[in-house]
């Protein structure tokens, strides 16, 4: 087993960031967004910003309504575009909006990560009953993702 004297400190930085934002929780998303933009700007690396339309939150009538689904998709796209514009105005150079549909953790793990290939995922935490909590989506991503994950509080 190596001791402290047997190794040297090596520089470590990331090449692609993925930020997951929840359009229902702006507070936790904004803190994570600020951190992600700071890293993307300082290191001049690509930043993907993902939001997922949670189709499980829709009742049967809503899920069968093409107009409602179209409106929800438009809302999420507009929300993501706001994040992209603010990131670019801050100085992040390569910012990409990414939209998925379904269960957020599954969509991010099974679709977004393999396509975008980040080496760092940034997530926010929630405040519930006055205390900070890692939500079930963040918890699943932390457990399952091969990339490093940072939870911003």
Protein Blocks (a to p, Z undefined) as FASTA:
>chain_A
ZZfklpccdddddfbdcddddfklmmlmmmmmmmmmmmmmmnopacdddddddfklpcfk
lmmmmklmmmmmmmmmmmmmmmmmmmmmnopabdcddddedjfklmmmmmmmmmnopabd
cdddddeehiacddfklmmmmmmpmbdcdddZZ
